[in-house]
Amino acid sequence: MSVIKFKNIKPLPTRLPATQFWGLCFIVWMLLQVPLMRTPIMFISTWAHELGHGLGAVFTGGTFKELTVFPNFSGLALTATTNDFQRTMVLVLGLLGPSLLGVLMIIFTRALNWYRVAIVVLALLLTMSQIWAADSFTRLALGGGTIILAAIAWKVPNQAVLYISHIIAIGLCLNALTGFGYFFIGNAEIAGSLYRSDAGALSDILGGPHWMWGGLVAALSVVILFAGVVLSDKWARRKAALRR
């Protein structure tokens, strides 16, 4: 029996060692202190927040009508709901959106080593969001993000995609942690207009102070982030040990 070798097919690189992974977390945190470096992560985080609102409506039987991301990276999601349960889920899933997306990316990249799949999934979600895009800037930003991510997934070498996917995943998780100030305000200014914040709207529906509900959702977000990152890292370490 003859064996045919395909020279163009290269094996996937191994997972990042734990020291590199945690070192990369520190480097990404440092980069996020630079406004220009933070811009892509801020856009994705705002989009994930508004998408979370919309999908919260869809999952509970409501309607997702519009998604808007403004040039200053604030955003709005327009939904239609019929009861307090739906409205509560819309608010909670919006607040958890960046954390959930960050953990999903960490699971793909760190636990499963599906780093190129993670980039493709993110590109597909951006493309899907065009359905609800409310203005030209939002459509342009979503389209530009899709094209960049698709190009990375298609053309960039494996080793580079490995790092790019980890940087996006880590950036989302870190940005979710540093953005908790929004959870504790009652009102928020968006595109020059004053709106009830998500925590404030939860207070209006469920009663109690807005900071209490914001704190509870923030705590849940921390648990999700911590569990996702730590369990993914443990899974990666176990897989590395089995290969030895």
N, C-alpha and C positions, 0 to 999 in steps of 0.2 A: 504494500500500500504506500503510495507516495503522499507526502505532506506538502501542501501548498502554503507558503508564507506570504502574508499580506504586509508589505513593508510600510504602507501608509497608516495602518491601524496601530495606534500607540496606547499602551495601558494607562489607565487613570492614575494620576499621582496619589501617593498615600495621603492620609489626613494630616493636618498640621499637628505636630507634637504639642503637648499641653503647654510647654513653656512658650512656644511661638504663638499659640492661640491667646494666652493671657497677656503676652507682650504686645500682641496686635491690639488687644482691647485697650491697653494704655496708650498706644500710639494713636488709635482712632479718637480716644477721648481728648488727646492733645490737639489733634487736627480740628475737632469740633469747636475748639475755642477760637478758630480763625473764621470770620464771617463768610468769606468766599468758599472755604472748604465745607462749611456747614450748609450751604444753600441746597444742594441736591437732597440731603437727608431731611431738611426742613420741608421741602416740597413733598417728598414721599410720605413724611409723617402727617402733614396736613391732609393730603389725599387719603391716607389710610384712615384718619379720623372721620372724615366726611363719608368715605365709603362704608365704614362701620355703621354710621347712622343709617345710611340707606339700606344696607343689607339687614340691619336690625328690623327695619320696617318690612322688607320682603319676607324674611324668615318667619315673621309673626302674622302674616296675612295682610299687611298694609301695602302701600305703594311708594316706590322710590321715584320721585319726579325729576329732580335736578341736583347736580353737583357742581359747585363753583369753587375754584381755587384762585385767590386774588394775587396780584403781583407781590404783595407784602407777606405772602404765605399764610394769611388767614383764610378761612373757608366757610362755606355754607352748604348744608344739604337740605333740600326741600322734600319733605315726606308727607304722606297722607295716612293718618291712623284713625281708629274709631273708638279706642278704649285706653284706659290708663296703663294696662299691661303692655300694650304695643308701644305706647309713648315711652314707658320706662325702659323697655328693651332697646328702643332706638337711641336713647340717651346713653345707656350703659355701654352698649357695643361701640358707640362712637368714641367714648372715653377710653375704652380698651383697645380700639382699633390698632394704634401704633404698636402696643405691646404684643398683641396677638400676631401681627404681621412679622414683627421682629423675632418672636419665638419660632414661628413657622420657618423663617429663613435660617435660624440657628439649627433647627432640627434637620432641615435639608442639607445644610453645609457641614455642620459639626458632627451630627449623629449618623446621618445616612451617606455622607460623601456625595450627595446629589447636587453639587454646586452649580453645574451647568443647568440642571433642571430648575433649580431655584431662580436663576436669572430668567429662564423661559417663562416660568409661572408668574413672576413679577411683571414681565412684559405683557403676558396675556391678560392679567388683571387690569393693567393700564389701558389696554385696548378695549376691554369690556366696558370700562368706565366711560368711554366715548358715548355710550348709549344715553348717559344722563348728563353729559357736559352741557353747561348752560350758556357759555359765552366763548368768544374766539380765543381768549387767553388760555382758558382751561383746555380747550380742544388742542391748541398749539402745544401747551406744556405736556399734556398727556401723549400727544403724537410724537413729540421730540423725545420724551423718555422712552417710549416704545421702540423707536428706531435705534436709539443708543444701546438699549439693553439687547435688542435682537442682534445688532451687529457684534456685541460682545459675545453673546452665546454662539454665534455662527462662526466668527472669524478669529477671535482671540485665542491664543494657545491655552491649553489646559491649566498649566501652572499659574498663568496670570488670572484666569477665570476663578481659580481656587481662591486667590487672595481677594479679588474684587467682590466675589459673593460673600466672603467672610466680612469684609469691610462694610458692605451694605447692611448685613444682618446685625453686626455689632453696633453700627451707627444708629440703626433704628431702636435697638434696645436701650442704648445710652441716652438717646434723645427722648425716649419715653420716660426715662427716669428723671431727666433734668427738666422736663416740661410739666411737672406736677403742680407748679404754681397756679396753672389754669383751673385745677380741680377745686381750688379753695376760694374762688371769686364768685360773687352773685350775679354780676353783669359783665359783659365783654363788649368792647368796641370792635366792630368788623366793617371794614371798608367805609369808615367814617360814621357809621350808625351804631347806636347802642342796642344790644340784644341781651336777653336773659341768657346767662351762661348755662351750660349743661347741668352743673351742680345746682344752680338756682332753679332750673326747671324741674329737677328731681325733687327739690324742696317743695315747690308748688304742688306737685302731684302727690307726694308721699307724706308731706308735713315734716316738721323738724328743721333745724338750721341747715343752710346749704353746705357749710363747711363739714358737717357730720357726714353727709352723703358723699361729698367730694373725698373726704378722708377714707371712707370705706372702700370706694372704688379705687382710690390710689393704692390702698393696702392690697386689694385684690390684684391690681396690676403688678405690684412688686412680687407677690407670690407667683404669679404666672411667669414673670421674667426670671426670677430666681430658680424656680423649678425647671423651666425650659432650658436655661443655660447650664445649670449644674447637672441635670440628668443627661443632657446631650454630651457634656464633657465626660461624664462617667461611662456612657455608652462607647464613646470614641476610645477611651483608655482601655476598656475591656476588649474591644475589637483589635486594638494594637497589640495587647498582650496575647491574644489568641493566635496572632500571626507569627509570634516569635517561636 
